[in-house]
Amino acid sequence: MPQLDPNPWFTILVFSWIIFLSVLPAKILKHTTPNELAPTNMQEHKTEPWDWPW
């Protein structure tokens, strides 16, 4: 039964995973989001002590 012979199929599996793990992440990471996040002003909020009525 030729499908049980691992000789050609294992190399095809290994080379396909090498291609998937090397080419596809580079193509995916090349895309940018349409709306880049703008840095916001980092202002500290003034906190005042709370006077409890009791």
Secondary structure, DSSP 4 states (H G I P E B T S, - for coil): -GGG-HHHHHHHHHHHHHHHHHTHHHHHHT---SSPPPPPP--PPP--------
